[in-house]
Amino acid sequence: MGVVCVDARSRNLLISGPILQSQAKDIAEKLGKTGFHASTRWLESFRKRLGISFKAVCGEVGDVSDETVNTWIKKIEKLIEGYEPQNIANADESGIFFRSLPTKSLCIKKAKCTGGKQSKERLAVLFCAFMTGDC
């Protein structure tokens, strides 16, 4: 079972507890073990025994530096100079990924947890707010 987990993660497939439990039940049936129940307690023992943890999948790495943030704060202050707060708005688009895979997976503790291609199907939403907060 540990090999299955490592193999699946090496192909950037996500593995959850219920998926692992289902696979364990299937393997037990194939081996003729009729009294096996892949309970939550079994899953926790299995994870501890093999050093498997539940991690968030990170596909993108890289933060914005403090220097870049401070530079843009100064630029924005100059850009909005002379405008009234009720005339200053901020808008941003966000996507609702309704066919996206889970963002966490079971994997070996010391292994990197990167994901594969995510579905790009989404609903785009535009949020806008004025500086005064009234609209």
C-alpha positions as CSV (number, residue, x, y, z in Angstrom):
1,M,0.0,0.0,0.0
2,G,2.9,2.4,0.8
3,V,4.3,1.8,-2.7
4,V,0.9,2.6,-4.2
5,C,0.9,5.9,-2.3
6,V,4.4,6.8,-3.4
7,D,3.7,5.8,-7.0
8,A,0.5,7.9,-7.1
9,R,2.2,10.9,-5.6
10,S,5.1,10.6,-8.1
11,R,2.5,11.1,-10.9
12,N,1.1,14.1,-9.0
13,L,-2.2,12.3,-8.2
14,L,-4.0,13.5,-5.1
15,I,-4.7,10.9,-2.4
16,S,-7.3,11.3,0.4
17,G,-8.0,9.2,3.4
18,P,-11.3,7.7,1.9
19,I,-9.4,6.9,-1.4
20,L,-6.7,5.1,0.6
21,Q,-9.3,3.2,2.7
22,S,-11.2,2.1,-0.4
23,Q,-8.0,0.8,-2.0
24,A,-7.1,-1.1,1.2
25,K,-10.6,-2.7,1.2
26,D,-10.1,-3.7,-2.5
27,I,-6.7,-5.2,-1.7
28,A,-8.0,-7.1,1.3
29,E,-10.9,-8.6,-0.8
30,K,-8.4,-9.7,-3.5
31,L,-6.3,-11.4,-0.8
32,G,-9.4,-13.1,0.6
33,K,-9.4,-11.2,3.9
34,T,-13.1,-11.0,4.7
35,G,-13.0,-9.5,8.2
36,F,-10.9,-6.4,7.3
37,H,-12.4,-3.0,7.8
38,A,-10.4,0.0,6.7
39,S,-11.6,2.2,9.6
40,T,-10.5,5.7,10.6
41,R,-8.4,4.1,13.3
42,W,-6.8,1.7,10.8
43,L,-6.0,4.7,8.5
44,E,-4.3,6.7,11.4
45,S,-2.2,3.7,12.4
46,F,-1.3,3.0,8.7
47,R,-0.3,6.7,8.2
48,K,1.9,6.7,11.4
49,R,3.5,3.4,10.6
50,L,4.6,4.5,7.1
51,G,5.3,8.1,7.8
52,I,2.5,9.5,5.7
53,S,1.1,13.0,6.5
54,F,-1.8,15.0,5.1
55,K,-0.3,18.1,3.3
56,A,-1.6,21.0,1.3
57,V,-0.6,20.7,-2.4
58,C,1.5,23.7,-3.5
59,G,1.9,24.3,-7.2
60,E,3.2,27.8,-7.2
61,V,6.1,29.2,-5.2
62,G,7.3,32.7,-4.8
63,D,6.3,35.7,-2.6
64,V,6.4,39.3,-3.5
65,S,9.3,41.0,-1.9
66,D,8.9,43.8,0.7
67,E,10.8,46.1,-1.6
68,T,8.3,45.6,-4.4
69,V,5.4,46.2,-2.0
70,N,6.9,49.4,-0.6
71,T,7.7,50.7,-4.2
72,W,4.0,50.2,-5.2
73,I,2.7,51.8,-2.1
74,K,4.6,55.0,-3.0
75,K,3.4,54.8,-6.6
76,I,-0.3,54.4,-5.6
77,E,0.0,57.4,-3.2
78,K,1.1,59.5,-6.1
79,L,-1.5,58.1,-8.5
80,I,-4.5,58.9,-6.2
81,E,-3.2,62.3,-5.3
82,G,-6.0,64.9,-6.0
83,Y,-8.9,62.4,-6.1
84,E,-11.7,62.3,-3.5
85,P,-12.0,59.0,-1.6
86,Q,-15.5,58.4,-3.0
87,N,-14.0,58.5,-6.5
88,I,-11.3,55.9,-5.8
89,A,-12.2,52.3,-6.4
90,N,-10.4,49.0,-6.4
91,A,-11.5,46.0,-8.5
92,D,-10.2,42.5,-8.7
93,E,-11.2,39.4,-10.6
94,S,-11.4,36.0,-9.0
95,G,-12.3,32.6,-10.3
96,I,-14.6,30.0,-8.8
97,F,-13.1,26.6,-9.8
98,F,-16.1,24.4,-9.6
99,R,-14.4,21.3,-11.1
100,S,-11.2,21.6,-9.2
101,L,-9.5,18.7,-7.4
102,P,-8.8,18.8,-3.7
103,T,-5.9,20.9,-2.5
104,K,-4.6,18.4,0.1
105,S,-3.2,14.9,-0.3
106,L,-1.7,12.1,1.7
107,C,2.0,11.7,1.0
108,I,5.3,10.6,2.7
109,K,6.3,13.2,5.3
110,K,9.7,14.2,3.8
111,A,8.4,14.2,0.1
112,K,7.5,17.4,-1.7
113,C,3.8,17.6,-2.3
114,T,3.2,19.2,-5.7
115,G,0.1,18.9,-7.8
116,G,-0.6,18.1,-11.5
117,K,-2.7,20.1,-13.9
118,Q,-5.9,21.5,-12.4
119,S,-9.1,22.0,-14.3
120,K,-9.3,25.5,-15.8
121,E,-13.1,25.5,-15.9
122,R,-14.3,28.4,-13.7
123,L,-16.8,31.1,-13.2
124,A,-15.2,34.5,-13.3
125,V,-16.3,37.1,-10.8
126,L,-15.4,40.8,-10.5
127,F,-15.3,42.4,-7.1
128,C,-15.2,46.2,-6.8
129,A,-15.2,48.5,-3.7
130,F,-14.8,52.2,-3.2
131,M,-12.3,53.6,-0.8
132,T,-15.1,55.1,1.4
133,G,-16.6,51.6,1.8
134,D,-20.2,52.6,1.1
135,C,-20.5,50.8,-2.2
